[in-house]
Amino acid sequence: MSGSAPSFRGNKAALPSKPCKVCLRPMTWRKNWAKNWAEVKYCSDACRRGKAASHG
């Protein structure tokens, strides 16, 4: 595990989170979302596909 970022010490509570637009579950920040975190709206591909069926 020596390849992990030096600033992250396993404290997931310190990471930002926001609710998914479809299922409203909290999404925690992920490294692969770092460049576009502001545009992330869905927690998964399933929620992205189900956005038309949502009633919100």
C-alpha positions as CSV (number, residue, x, y, z in Angstrom):
1,M,0.0,0.0,0.0
2,S,2.9,2.3,-0.5
3,G,1.4,3.7,-3.7
4,S,-1.5,5.5,-1.9
5,A,-1.6,9.3,-1.6
6,P,0.4,10.6,1.3
7,S,-2.3,13.1,2.4
8,F,-5.0,10.4,2.7
9,R,-4.6,8.4,5.9
10,G,-7.8,6.3,5.7
11,N,-10.1,8.8,7.2
12,K,-13.1,8.6,4.9
13,A,-15.1,10.9,7.1
14,A,-13.0,13.8,6.0
15,L,-13.8,13.2,2.3
16,P,-16.6,15.3,0.7
17,S,-19.9,13.7,-0.1
18,K,-23.2,14.6,-1.8
19,P,-26.5,12.8,-2.5
20,C,-27.2,10.9,-5.7
21,K,-29.9,12.7,-7.8
22,V,-31.8,9.4,-8.3
23,C,-31.5,7.2,-5.2
24,L,-30.5,10.0,-2.8
25,R,-27.8,7.8,-1.2
26,P,-24.7,9.7,-0.2
27,M,-21.8,9.6,-2.7
28,T,-18.3,9.9,-1.2
29,W,-15.6,11.6,-3.2
30,R,-13.5,9.2,-5.3
31,K,-10.1,9.7,-6.8
32,N,-11.3,9.1,-10.3
33,W,-13.9,11.9,-9.8
34,A,-11.3,14.4,-8.7
35,K,-11.3,16.4,-12.0
36,N,-15.1,16.7,-12.3
37,W,-16.5,16.3,-8.8
38,A,-18.8,19.4,-9.4
39,E,-20.4,17.6,-12.4
40,V,-20.9,14.2,-10.7
41,K,-24.7,13.7,-10.2
42,Y,-25.2,9.9,-10.1
43,C,-23.6,7.3,-7.9
44,S,-23.6,4.5,-10.5
45,D,-24.4,3.7,-14.1
46,A,-27.6,2.1,-13.0
47,C,-28.8,5.4,-11.5
48,R,-27.6,7.3,-14.6
49,R,-29.8,5.0,-16.8
50,G,-32.7,5.3,-14.4
51,K,-32.7,9.1,-14.3
52,A,-35.7,9.3,-16.7
53,A,-37.7,7.0,-14.5
54,S,-37.1,9.0,-11.4
55,H,-39.8,11.2,-10.0
56,G,-37.6,14.0,-8.6
